[in-house]
Amino acid sequence: MTQYDPLRHHRRSIRLKGYDYASAGAYFVTVCTQRRMCVLDDPVVAGIILDVWEALPRWFPTIALDEFVVMPNHVHLMVWLQSPDSGAAGVGARARARAGASPAPTVNDDADVGATLAVALETVAPEWAIPEPETVNARPALGDVIGAFKSLVFTMYLDWVQAHDPSRRAKFWQRNYYEHIVRNERELRAIRQYIANNPLKWALDMDNPANFPKRPLPETVDDYLRDAGVDP
């Protein structure tokens, strides 16, 4: 496998000016593919994404993973940043207990509204390995975590492609991502439910290519928040 350090090999995003994205709290993040290509329903891609998500605390030991789902062309996640001095281990433990084992959905153009989309990841024998971190970051900003997530997924999948199927396209992430600082318990509950229920609502999803002529693509995180019933 290519030697990789996700603390270095990523681009930092330009976010809300003046806000400290290393601040402790819960963050709702959506990461999309380029041009909303439905490539994440591939069992190999989905398997790598899930394994990388679950491994992120190796590089960032103070983060806590919360709700998570892989959709055909985007990923929704909730992650907590915690100060090493805050004594917030209880929050982290609760969040990790919720960490989404939601499988990647498969695209079914004939699916009825509300149909569950799922791929049997257990049928895929992993042919990849998560590298051990050379360094850790106990005070990451959100951009450090999401940049590492995207870059590690890409690097591991590129290694898989080169070893097993060089005809595949390996680069698929959109350069930026959508983020929202969760402001209160009501938002937290609503966004958790939105992420968990996302596969059930794929037929109506803003990111579903079948809906592009009918609904505009999300332009900001506010579009996702409104879909979740949260007032931006």
Order of alpha helices (4+ residues) and beta strands (2+ residues): beta-alpha-beta-beta-alpha-alpha-beta-alpha-alpha
